[in-house]
Every structure is written in C-alpha cells, then in structure tokens.
C-alpha cells in the first residue's frame, strides 16, 4: 500500500527547522559579577534582582549538619 499524500523531504525539513536546541544564555550577577543563568537566583551570593533571596551560609550549615547526622 502506498501513502497517498506524501510530504517531500524539503517540506519535512521546513517543519523540523524549529526543533533545534538553543544554547543557554548567561548574565553577570549585579551583586558579585559571577555568571548566572538569566531569571534565576545567583548560586554564588543568593541575590536576585537586587534582593537577598537565599541565605547560603545557613544552607551550607544545614547541609553539614545533615551529613553528620547521616554518618552517626
């Protein structure tokens, strides 16, 4: 059995032209000048749009405490 309404290779390629992956774009953090993903909290300092959102010191202490509890 033959497919009746067959698409040409060029038609298929035109449709798939929008399927390409885009590379991630980075921006400099206004607070610490580290590279970070756009529209996300800076992993180095915890600031987002000029406000402190994450307390990284507290987060690190919690991680250490959790690791010690797991060991014991």
Secondary structure, DSSP 8 states (H G I E B T S, - for coil): ---SS---HHHHHHHHTT-------EEE-TTT--EEETTS--TTT-EETTEE---HHHHHHHHHHHHHHHH-
